[in-house]
Amino acid sequence: MIRLLFCCFLTAGVSLEVQVHQSPSEVIKKAGGDVQLVCTHEQSDYRVMLWYQQSPGDKALKLIGYGYVQFTERQRGKAEFTSVKKNKVFQDPPDLLVTPNNEVNLSLTHKIQNYDTILWYQRSAGDTALKLIGYMSYKNPTIEASFESRFKVSGDGEKTAYLHFLNPKHPEDSGEYFGAASQVSAVTFQQSPPQIVKESTKVQIDCSHDDNTLPVLMLFYQQKEESMTLIGYGYKDSPNYEGQFEKQFKLTRDEIARGSLIIDKANLSHSAVYFCAASTQ
């Protein structure tokens, strides 16, 4: 017989409140049979659920895949499951329940050749926006201005990087934390120049690059003294928006390496610096 032990965690996050339940807690099953595990929680604004495996005698938690669920008012959400290349990326610990003012450190290790940058993001409880905290490019740390007093990053973007919480507090530091490994390459981007427009004017911000192997286009904005926030992303024919931004912005794609961000009626709340980026996935 094969003894299977699985653990389910709701994202890699720090939380002082959220309880996650999994059933069954253990399974003893003959080889070749089907096994189903169920994971539930009561936090309605947490939309990403991840599955990890920890083999006997192995301290590493291996990410199997994750589901991202979107809900409408009258429709149950459908989850799109994404697999992850085996033994490539490890985030530790996958979940934390701590009291305020205690030391908290998260780590991300990858084994992806030529990837030289590790980035850390935060999604606060009750907020759908994904905010960049900082990143390690090779051994050079960078922290976004709005997070400088609360976090520190260290390590090596080619191997392992750490996110350090400086005197964590509730509720501002409770939430989901995502680590990502990336490759900084010599891709050239071209973006629309700065614009000064009248209120209620339609605004279009164009973005293009010279690498057709990067099919995913991402749009961010950064307001004064705030962190960079993801507006949306997507492939050519399937834009995805972060929460409240779907009603404010429209993402269009002319081709793989070119797209636009459109604001139908600009107002003062849209005053910001806008960034575009591209990725393989």
Number of C-alpha atoms within 10 A of each C-alpha: 7 10 11 16 14 16 18 21 21 23 19 21 23 23 20 17 13 16 13 13 15 15 14 12 13 13 15 11 13 12 9 7 6 7 10 7 14 10 16 14 14 10 14 9 11 21 16 16 20 20 21 18 17 15 13 9 6 9 9 15 19 22 21 15 16 19 16 15 15 14 12 7 6 6 8 10 13 11 15 10 13 11 11 13 11 11 15 14 20 21 22 19 15 24 18 18 13 17 13 15 12 11 12 17 15 23 19 23 23 21 14 16 10 11 18 20 23 29 24 23 20 23 20 22 19 11 14 18 21 22 24 23 26 24 29 25 23 18 17 13 19 16 20 18 14 15 16 14 12 16 20 20 25 19 21 20 26 23 20 22 29 24 24 17 19 16 14 20 16 14 13 10 22 23 22 20 23 20 23 16 26 18 17 12 10 8 11 9 15 12 16 12 7 10 10 7 12 12 11 12 12 13 17 16 19 17 22 22 19 14 16 13 11 17 18 19 28 23 22 20 18 17 14 11 10 14 19 25 22 22 27 22 21 20 20 18 11 11 17 15 21 15 14 12 15 14 10 14 20 18 25 19 20 11 13 20 21 21 22 20 22 17 19 15 14 18 14 9 7 16 15 15 12 20 17 23 16 24 16 12 9
